[in-house]
Amino acid sequence: MSDQEREAREALERVRRDSETLGSSALARMGQRAGDHFGARDAIGEAEGRGTDPIELWGRRIGRVLSLIGVVILAIWLLVQLKIL
C-alpha cells in the first residue's frame, strides 16, 4: 500500500469517525467491539493460510469469559471490603 493510499484511508476513517453523532453511535461501536472481543472474532484469520483452529477460538472465548467473571467477582469483593455493599 502506498503512502498516499494509506493517508487517504486514514483521512476517510477520521471523517467517518468524526461525522457520527457522539451518543448512540459511540455506544453501539463500543458494544460491537466488546461483542467481537468476547466472541473471539478478532482472532479469526491470524494463523497461516488465513484459517483459525476452532479449538483456539473456543479457548480464547472461554478464557475471556472467565476473565470477565473474575473481574466481576473481584469488584464485588472490593466493594464488600470497603463496606459499600
TACOR-V525376 format. One record per run of one state. SS is the DSSP state (H for helix, E for strand, C for the rest). FROM is the first residue (numbers start at 1). LEN is the number of residues. If there is no record, write none. Layout:
SS:FROM:LEN  SS:FROM:LEN
This chain:
C:1:2  H:3:17  C:20:3  H:23:16  C:39:2  H:41:3  C:44:4  H:48:3  C:51:3  H:54:28  C:82:4
